[in-house]
Amino acid sequence: MDKLKMLKVGLWGLCGILLLVGGCVTTSFKYTIKEEPVYAQEIENQGLVYLFRKSIRASGMPIEVYMDDKPVGVSEGGTYFYFYAPKGIHNIRAQAGGNVGQLNVTIETKKVYYIKQDFTFMGVISLEVAKPDEGQASIKNLKYVETQLP
């Protein structure tokens, strides 16, 4: 098989996997997507973390997000939410079924952090700390997700 045919077969296989994963993943979290933006108030002894997802890849697939194994919210494509974190190093984990992305973040009190959730080329969930100007500009164009945590 020539390289072009192998590439086509591989890309179609990847598309099939993404469709399968995107169509089968659900969450037990109850959440509502708000049309109006919601912004957090800074808290004296906590850091403020915004998690946003601009990507339209698997946009309807809910991604559960945890900090130190405790649920903090759900993201879908085109949404954001926020949560508070005490000072220290925290593990942020985003997952949809067996697809998991993780990031360790050092939080300082009275600081605002922006975490961008996306997917790699292979469809794996990715998390990265975004620069404040990118985060602020992004959430202005996204919808807020209000999550009722278990």
N, C-alpha and C positions, 0 to 999 in steps of 0.2 A: 504494500500500500504506500503511495507516495505521501510526502509530508503534508500537502494540502488536504488530502482526504483524511489523514489522521487528525489534523487540526479541526476539521469540520465535525468529525465523529466525536472528538473530545469536547468541543463547544456544545454540541447538541446534548451530549451526556450531562454536562454541567448544567445546562438550562433545565433539563428534566429533573435533576436533583433539586435545584432551587425551587422549581414549581412544586415538587412533591413536599419539600420541607415547608415552603411558604403556605401551602394549602392545608397542611395537617397540624400546624402548631396553633395551640390555643393557650389561654391563660385562665387561671381560676380567680385572678384579681378582678375586682369590679372597678371600672374606670369610665370616665366621661371626657370627651374632647370638647373643650370650650372654644367658642369663636372669638371671644374677647381675651386679650392678653392678661396674664396675672403675673405680678412681680412680687418677689419676697421682700420682707423687711429684714435688714441685718440684725443679728442678735449678738449682744455683747460678748458672750463666752463661747460662740460657735463660729465655724466657717460656713459659708453659704455655697452650695454646689448646684449649678444648673447642668442638666444633662439634656442634650439636644440631638435630634436626628433629622437632618435635612434630606438625606438620601431617599430617592423614590424606589430603590431596589427593595423588593419585598415590602412595599409600603404598608400593606394591610396586615402584616405579620406582627403581632404584639411581642415585644421583647420585655421580659421581666428583668428588673434591675435590683441588685442587692448591694448593701454595704456591710462588710463583715458578716455575711450570711443572713442579714436581716433585710426584708423587703423594703425598698424605698420608692418604687414606682414602676410604671409601664411606659414604654415608648412605642410609637408607630411612626412610619415615615411622615415627615412634615410636622413633628411635634416636639415639645420640650416639657420638662417639669423641673422642680427644684426640691432640695432637701438640705437639712442642716447636719453638720458633722462636728464632733468635738476635735480639739487639737490632737494631732498625732498622725500616724501612718495608717491608712485604711485601704482595704481591698474592695474595689468596685468590680462587680461581676454582672455581666449582661448575658441572658440566656434565653434561647428558644428551643425547647426540646433538648437535644444533645449538642446543639451549637452554642458554644460558650466563648465569650471574650472577657478578659480580666485586665485590670490595671491597678497598680498600687499608687496611691496619691498621698502626699504629705500635706495635711491641712493645718493652717494657722488660724487663730481666732481673728474675727473682724475682716477676713479676706473673702473675696468672691472668686470661685473657680468655675470654669466652663469645660465640660467633658463632651466631646463629640463622639457619637456612636454611629458606626457605618458598617460596611461589609467589605472584606477584601475581594480581590478579583475571583477567588475561589468560593466566595459565598460565606466565609467565616466571619462572625461578628468581631468587629474591632472597636476599641476604645482608645481615645487619646485626649490629653489635656490640650485645649485650644487656647490661643492667645485671647486676652480679654476683648480686644476690638472685634475679632472674628465671632466670638461668642455673643457679644452684645448685638452685633448686626444680624446674626442668624436668628436669635430668638424673637426679634422684632417682626420677622416674616413667618413665624411658625405658630401653630395652635398649642394652647396649654392643655396638658393632660392632668386631670384631677383623679387621683387613685385612692380608693378606699382600701387601706392595707389590712391584711388579716391580723 
